[in-house]
Amino acid sequence: MSTARTFIHRSMATGLIVVAPSFTSLPKLSRIQSIVISQMGPSSVHVERTWGEFRDTVDFIFGHVQGGVHIEGTYRSSKGGELHYRAEVTRDEGHVEISDLQETFTVKLAKQDFRGHAYYKLVSIGFGDKEVVVDEQQLERNLPQLVEIARGLAQSRMLPLILDSHSLIQGAREKIARRSAKTASLTLVQEVLAVGCGWDCFGCGIALVSYGLSIATLISSCGATFGTTCIVALVGSRLAAIDLVMDCADCIECVLH
């Protein structure tokens, strides 16, 4: 058994949860940035980041599908270019699609239980016409395909957009977390009541997209040198997937009732 596979099996047996490390630094903004999150309707949210003369935006729209929620989004960069997101999540599974209309990166998830805790397990990743099952039992066999996807994504024209949009969405998530940590004011309560499922589904949507972008960033940073560290980080990305259950549970319940 290879060193990578041995380490993975030991990690899974002991319940070790490995957080995918950030191999590539996200773009650093040279000036103070401002992020504004606006409710545009009962099922749409607009996020805008400005710093100096630059302005980046993300728009999300949420809709009901059988057993869950459908999320679409578009990132528009001040540097030029757009990135499109499509995601669905139910109580049992989910998927994220990231595309610039010429190339497409996909992540598929399936709900699992680990020692009494539910999480969405990473099932497969895809880029272009290639899709690879992500499973510790098949990693050695699938490693050449993973390397091929990693190399292709690292050279992709949409990689700069992935990194920039990940930075914006992470900033929006941090702003929501800070806001949620504050004592709810009357204004906040009125706003939450007014938006229906929008606020819950916005949190779910950016969590799903952020997870997909994180996996894309990890895969691209590994490139052709896809070794033990990358494999373990990829299979061990459970902690973020546990967050997806918590972030999306309220949204799914809201749209189904």
N, C-alpha and C positions, 0 to 999 in steps of 0.2 A: 504493500500500500504506500502511495506517495506521501511525502512530508505534508503537502497541502491537505490531502484527504484525511490523513491521520489527525492533524490539528483540528480540522473541521469536525470530525466525529467526536473528538474529545470535548470540543466546545459545546456541541449540541447535547452530549450526554450529561455535562455538568451544568447545563442551563446558562452557559455564558452567552451574553448578548453583546455582540460587537457592533459598535457604531461605525458606520462607514466614514473613514477619515476624509478630509478635504485635501486632495493632492494638488489641486489648482486653486490659487487665490482668486477670489472673485474681484471684479473691477473695483478699484478704490476711487471714490469721488474726490476731486481736488477741492471742492467747495462744500459748504454746508448744504445738505439736501433737505427738501421738504416733501413729505408724502401726505396726500389728501385722499381720503376714502369717502366716496359719495354714493348714496343710494339713489339710483336713477328711476326705479320703479319697484313693484313688488317682487320682481324676479331678475333684477339686473343691478350690478354694482360697477362703479368706475373708480379706478385707482390712478392717481397722477403723481409723478415724481418730478420735481423741478430743482435744478441747481444751476445758478447763473442763467445763461441763455438757453440751456438744454431742458427738454421736456419729454419724458417717456410716459406712456400710458398703458394700462391693461383694462380691458372691459370683459366682464363675465356675465353670462346669461344662464339661468337655471330653469330646468323643466322637469316634469314628471315622466318617468318611464315605469314599466311594470316592475314593482318590487323595489324601486329606488329612485335615484335622481340622475339626470343628464346635465352636464355642464359644458358650456362652450366658452372660449375666451380668445381674445386677440391682443397680442403685445405689439405696440408700435414704438419703434426706437427713433430718437431724435437724430441718430447717426444714419438712419435710413434702414428700411427693411421691416418686415412683420413676421411674427411667429404666431401660429394658431394652435390652440389647445382644444381637445375633445376628450371628455372623460365621462364615465358612468360608474356608479357604485351602488350596490345593493347590499342586503344583509349578508350575502354569501360570496360575492366576488366584485371585482372592479377592473378597470383598465384606464390607461392614460395614453393619449396620442399627441405627439408634439411634431409640428410640421411647418415648413416654410413654403409649402405647396409644390416643392420640387423633391424634397427629401423628407422622410418621416421616421421618427423614433417612437417605439411603443413599449409600454410596460403593462403586463397582465398580472393580476393579483387574485388570490383565492383565500377566503376566510378560513383560519385554522384555530385550534386551541392549543395552548402551550402552558401546562401546569396551572390550569384554571383561568388563564388570561387569553382573551380573544385577540387575534391580530390578523392582518391581511398579509399572507405570505407571498413573496415575489415568486411568480411561477415562470415567467419568461420575459425576455427582452427581444426587441426586433429593431432592425434598421434596414430600410430599403426593402428588398425582397428576401431578407434573411431573418430567421427567428430562431432563438436558442432557448431551450428549456433550462432553467436555473434550479438545479437540484444537486445536493451534495453527493447523491449516488451516481450521477451522470457527468460530473464536472470534468473528469479526465477525458472522457469520450468527446465532450462538447467544447473542450478548451480551444481547439483550432478555430471553431466558429466564433467563440467569444473574442479571440484575438482579432479575427477578421472584422467583426463589428466594431471593436474598440479602435482599430486602425482607421476604419472608414469614418467613424464619428469624429475622431481627432482631426481628420483632414476635411471635415464637412464645412461647407460655407455657412451653415446655420449655427455652428458652434459659438461664435461671438454673440449671437442673439440669445442662445441658451444661457450663457454666462451672465449677460446683462439682465435678462428677464428674471433669472434666478435671484440676482441681487435685489431687484425691485420687489419681487414677491416675498422674499425673506424680510425686507424692510417693512412691508405691509403686515406680515404676520407678527413681527415684533411690536408694531404699533397696536395691533389688536390685543396682544398679550398685556401690554402696559395698560391699555384702556380697561380690560376685563379685571385687572388687579385692583383698580380703584373702586371706591365705594360708589354704588350705583346712585346717580342723581335722578331727580324727577325727569329732567330732560332726556337722560339716557333711557329710562324706562319707557317714556312716551315714544322715543324713536324706535326702540326694539319692537314695541307693540305695533307700530305703524308699518313696519316693513314685512310683516308676515313671516315667511320662511327665508326671506332674503339674507338676513344676517347669519343665520345658522348655516345656510347653504354656501354663503360666501366663505365662511371659515373652512367648510369641507372642501370647497372648490380649490382654494389656494393651497390647502394641505395636500390634496391629490396632485396638483400641478407641481408643487414644490418637491414632492417625493419623486415624481417622474424626472424633473430637472436635476435633482440630486443624483439619481442613478445615471442619467446621461453624462453629468459632469464627472462622476467617478469612472465610468467606462471610458470616456474620452481621454482622461488623464492617465489611465493605464496604458493606452496605446498598444504598441506591439510588445511591450515588456510586461505582459499580463502574467504576474507571478502570484506567489502565495498570499501576499498582503492584499492584493486586489480581490482574489477569490474569496478569502475569508471575509473581507469587508462586504462583498456583494451578497454572499449567503447569509451573513450575520446582520443584515440591515433590518432586524426585527423591531428595534426600538422605535424607529420612525413609523413602521407599519402598525405598531400598537397605538401610536398617536392618531393614525388615520381612523381607527375604530371610534375613538373618543370624539374626534373632530367631526365625524360624519354621522354619528348615531342620532343626534338631535335633528339634523337635516332630513334624514330618511324618515324618522318618525313624523316630522312636520308635514312632509309632502304626501305621506301615505294616509294622513288623517285630516 
